[in-house]
Amino acid sequence: MFPGFFDLGSLRPRLLEILPRKGAAGPGKSAAYGPAAYGPADFGKDLMAGVIVGIVALPLSMAFSISAGGTPAQGLYTAIGAGFIVSLLGGSKYQIAGPTGAFVVIIFGVAAEHGMGGLATAGLLAGLILLLMGLSGLGKFIKYIPYPVTTGFTTGIGVLIFSQQVKDFLGLRIDSIRPAFVEKWADHFRYLTTFNVTALVLGAGTLILILILRRLAPRIPAAAVAVTVATLVSFLLKLPEGAAVETIGTRFGGIPSSLPAPSLPQISWSVIRAVLPDAFTIAILAAIESLLSAVVADGMTGDRHNANMELAAQGLGNVVSAVFGGIPATGAIARTATNIKSGAVSPVAGMVHALTLVVFILFLAPAASAIPLASLAAVLIVVSWDMSNVGRFIRLIKTSSKSDSAVLLTTFVLTVAFDLTFAVEAGVIMAVFLFIRRMVEVSAIKMENSEVIMQLACGEIGAGTKNQIEALSHRRLEIYEITGPFFFGVADMLQHTLRNVSKPPRVLILRMGAASVIDSTGIAALESFVSQCRSHKIKLFITEIREQPYKALQKAGLVNDLGPDHFFGTIDQAIESTSGDFEDKAEGAS
């Protein structure tokens, strides 16, 4: 009944491509697999890639969670739960899911306003929204979010993430820092004299080491290596008490050496009403980033992801994350790219990545207590720079139209200075109005009498008598063409067509071959136009109308009202049908 909605047959996890097909194996037969057989060599590649991505994800998961107002353990639980589910059920072979920078700002705001219980509820609702988006086939529409909007809020998020790292990077002694951007920087400058030299040295050393490794040895997980080195330096030097820096252990009491039991957040109608707008924002951001990550993976591998399956899997992953005490998750572009570069061949690598983090929690969690927060701040400073992509931002401003630049800058400023949810909404609304304006600019209703006379004279149009040509010349026969989509933005043009005519013609031909679509406002305008023609005793013919507009007019009853004999397939037929209206009526001709 509703094509494309709840089409469960199209939601095929990519993991099924490596499993044997039913009935393919038997006596004397070898097992048949999906597009390519999956054997021990492939598993070896996935195992290696999964372990590498797990090492890369370890510091990032903890750092993103800390920056978002959570604990390092919550970041790990998110990468494990959502990461495993998305790889198991997702629509991309190579997607790696977990905490990402895009969520840091929105999660921090939700947690600050509604507490961790409210955040868990928002994450659960966002997961259900994503699941519905996938089941209803909305995956293909997410790509229509305007590029200036996504660039604006991504750059803004990068700036906000950087501003959140200054305190730990410098080791500032601020008991309670204000969340708003301007107030946060005011606090930074106010307490600048409390900076910790040791924290600054560890943070700067971590930052420099990451940049060196990324340049000289790009295959090495730079963040994990740099954080490990900073942790060893901090631990082995046994810094004196006065020079001590904050670590995961001193601020959070370390990381539990076991996985949490599943638990639903306390859900009430009042909490749902309070966090539902944030849940929609989380779901939209998760959809955008996960599908963007899948597109990047497709470009690197030549694969093709299933957008609806990916959204459904992201939804289930976020539900699992919320149930196990995690924070919202989505596809991580950098980790997905690392997965591909490390040799992954299937979703098994993503599941190995999650299991690698499980092994860390079970056996190495105590070691994480010694990680300096300054080193994790350095990791996120690099992430914030990558997200901001200042070069792309400046290039877009220089090369884009003024309207696109306005959308970009507005989304960026609102993200930084006010609120991410409001910024995305405002950016999309601005983009929609600019799109309408552009559609109006490419749409027009113009008179074609002169062009048709030339075509008749040159024989390009076979119909037409001397009287008809004279009628065209003296505008007793008028021909107008509608170009572009005939929607509410241009419907008013039709109303002005007859108003601007000094003397009504006997016959008016409306060419609609260049009108690709018509909406309800366009139909209403056309109905009003038909009434105006009747009141002025003008015969109206419509030619070359396309399928969608014709069916829409037919459904609205306008075809029967005007008469099917007033619709023609070509302009020749329409002109020929007017021959009786101008026979022996050459008044006005010289």
C-alpha positions, -999 to +999 in steps of 0.1 A: +000+000+000+028+024+008+058+016-014+091+020+003+077+020+038+084-008+062+100-028+034+116-054+056+129-074+026+153-045+017+169-045+052+195-071+046+225-070+070+259-070+051+271-097+073+248-121+055+270-118+024+297-139+040+275-166+052+267-198+033+236-198+012+208-222+023+209-254+005+241-246-013+262-272+005+256-310+005+272-343-004+298-337-031+292-300-030+313-271-017+296-244+003+285-215-017+288-180-002+277-145-010+296-123-035+329-139-024+339-169-003+349-160+032+377-181+046+405-182+072+426-157+053+398-132+053+392-138+090+429-131+097+426-098+079+394-089+098+411-099+131+441-077+125+420-047+114+396-051+143+424-051+169+440-020+153+407-001+152+400-012+188+433+003+198+425+035+179+390+037+194+402+032+230+414+067+238+389+083+215+359+066+232+371+077+266+380+112+255+347+119+237+327+107+267+347+128+292+343+159+270+305+152+267+302+152+305+302+114+309+327+090+323+355+072+304+337+039+311+305+051+294+325+058+262+339+023+262+304+008+269+291+028+239+318+016+215+313-020+226+275-021+225+267+001+196+299-009+177+291-046+178+254-042+169+261-018+140+287-041+125+264-072+130+233-056+115+245-026+095+242-017+059+279-011+054+306-037+055+332-015+070+313+009+093+327+014+128+303+030+153+309+046+187+311+080+204+320+108+180+327+145+181+294+155+165+276+144+197+299+160+223+281+193+223+245+181+223+252+153+248+269+178+271+239+201+270+214+173+276+234+159+305+238+194+321+201+202+318+184+168+324+211+147+341+225+114+330+190+098+334+176+123+309+205+116+285+199+079+287+162+085+278+172+108+250+196+082+236+169+055+238+143+077+220+169+087+194+176+050+188+139+043+183+136+073+159+166+060+139+150+026+138+118+040+124+137+061+099+154+030+086+122+009+085+102+036+067+128+040+040+139+076+049+176+068+045+177+081+010+164+115+021+190+123+047+215+131+019+194+161+010+205+181+041+223+211+025+261+209+024+265+245+039+244+234+069+264+203+076+297+221+071+286+250+093+276+229+123+306+205+118+330+234+119+311+249+149+313+216+168+350+215+162+354+250+177+333+239+207+352+207+213+385+227+213+371+252+238+361+223+261+397+209+261+415+241+272+408+234+309+424+199+310+451+207+284+464+236+306+455+219+339+434+249+350+419+247+385+383+255+378+358+238+401+327+246+380+331+259+344+301+275+327+289+256+296+281+286+272+309+294+248+316+330+257+313+324+295+335+293+291+363+314+276+358+341+302+364+314+329+395+302+310+411+337+310+400+343+346+417+312+359+447+313+335+471+319+363+462+285+378+476+265+349+497+234+356+531+233+339+532+195+340+498+192+324+507+216+297+540+197+290+522+163+289+494+177+267+517+195+243+540+164+241+510+142+233+499+167+206+533+169+190+538+132+190+504+126+174+512+151+146+546+135+140+533+100+139+504+110+116+530+125+092+558+099+093+540+067+102+503+071+092+495+034+096+504+035+133+475+044+157+490+078+166+465+087+194+468+054+212+506+055+210+508+091+222+485+086+251+504+055+262+537+073+261+522+102+281+508+078+307+542+060+310+560+093+314+536+105+341+537+072+360+575+065+357+586+100+367+564+097+398+557+135+397+557+152+431+523+161+446+525+197+438+531+190+401+506+161+398+481+163+370+446+150+369+441+114+356+412+092+349+418+076+384+418+109+403+387+123+386+366+093+379+380+066+403+392+045+374+373+021+351+353-009+363+369-043+353+335-057+343+307-050+319+275-034+333+242-052+336+215-040+312+191-015+328+163+006+312+164+043+322+136+056+343+111+068+317+083+092+325+061+113+303+075+145+317+111+134+309+101+123+274+085+156+267+116+174+280+142+155+260+123+146+228+136+177+208+171+167+218+164+131+208+153+142+173+185+163+170+206+133+181+188+110+156+193+134+127+230+140+135+235+102+139+218+096+105+238+123+088+272+112+102+266+075+098+255+077+062+283+102+054+307+077+069+292+049+048+296+070+017+332+076+025+337+038+029+320+032-004+343+057-021+374+039-006+363+004-014+339+006-044+312-010-022+276+002-019+259+005+014+222+000+023+212+033+038+179+021+054+196-010+070+224+013+083+199+036+100+180+007+115+212-008+128+223+026+142+189+028+160+193-006+176+229+002+185+218+034+203+191+015+221+217-011+233+241+017+243+214+034+264+204+001+281+240-007+290+248+028+304+265+043+273+260+075+254+246+081+219+267+067+191+270+069+153+293+059+125+328+073+130+344+084+097+381+083+110+377+048+126+359+035+096+387+047+073+412+032+096+393-001+095+395-001+057+432+009+055+440-019+080+427-045+056+391-052+068+371-073+043+338-077+062+317-066+092+336-091+113+363-065+118+339-042+134+328-069+159+364-077+166+370-040+174+342-041+200+356-074+215+390-058+217+376-031+240+359-058+261+393-075+266+407-041+277+380-036+303+383-071+317+421-073+319+436-038+315+411-014+331+433-006+362+461+007+338+437+033+324+435+050+358+469+065+352+460+082+319+465+119+322+434+139+312+458+165+295+468+138+270+432+129+262+425+166+258+454+167+233+437+139+213+405+159+211+423+190+201+435+171+170+400+158+165+385+193+167+410+206+141+401+177+118+364+184+122+367+221+117+385+217+084+393+254+083+406+252+048+373+238+035+353+263+055+372+293+040+371+278+005+333+275+007+329+311+018+351+323-011+336+301-038+300+298-028+271+321-036+262+348-011+231+329-001+251+296+006+277+316+025+250+332+046+236+297+055+271+284+063+280+314+085+246+315+102+248+278+111+283+281+123+277+312+145+245+298+160+262+265+167+291+282+186+272+310+203+238+295+210+226+260+205+233+232+181+197+222+178+186+257+170+215+261+146+206+231+125+169+241+124+177+276+114+202+265+088+178+241+072+150+266+072+172+292+056+183+267+030+147+258+022+137+294+017+168+300-005+159+268-025+123+282-030+138+315-042+160+297-067+131+276-080+111+308-085+141+323-103+142+294-128+105+293-132+086+318-155+055+324-175+062+342-207+044+351-239+056+332-270+037+349-298+068+363-316+086+330-313+056+310-327+051+334-356+088+329-365+084+291-363+052+292-384+070+314-410+100+290-411+078+259-413+090+246-380+053+244-370+032+228-397-002+242-387-014+278-390-032+298-416-028+335-426-057+344-403-041+326-374-007+343-380-025+377-381-044+367-349-010+360-332+004+393-345-026+413-332-028+392-300-063+379-306-045+346-301-020+345-273+004+317-264+021+315-230+047+290-218+052+279-182+088+268-175+101+252-143+082+236-115+047+250-111+044+252-074+033+277-047+063+299-052+054+307-088+016+303-088+011+340-083+027+346-117-003+330-135-027+353-117-009+384-131-009+371-167-044+382-176-042+413-154-014+426-175-032+421-208-049+454-220-074+436-243-083+400-236-076+376-265-102+353-281-080+322-276-052+316-252-029+286-254-009+275-223+022+255-231+031+232-201+058+210-216+085+226-196+065+224-163+079+193-147+056+192-117+026+210-102+014+211-066-019+219-050-012+257-050-004+255-087-036+236-093-056+262-074-040+290-094-048+272-127-084+267-116-086+304-109-070+312-142-097+290-160-124+310-142-108+343-153-107+331-189-144+322-188-154+355-173-135+372-202-150+347-227-115+334-236-110+299-250-083+282-231-062+253-245-034+235-227-006+217-247+023+194-242+014+188-205+036+162-188+024+131-170+025+143-134+008+176-139-019+160-161-027+133-135-028+159-108-052+181-128-073+150-137-075+140-100-085+176-091-113+174-117-099+203-138-095+181-169-132+173-170-141+209-160-121+224-189-129+195-212-105+168-225-108+183-259-090+214-246-058+194-240-034+187-270-001+168-273+016+194-296+014+231-303+006+223-339-026+205-329-036+234-306-031+261-333-049+240-359-079+236-335-083+274-335-088+277-373-125+282-369-121+310-345-103+333-369-118+325-404-130+356-421-120+376-390-090+396-400-101+428-382-071+448-372-051+435-401-038+461-427 
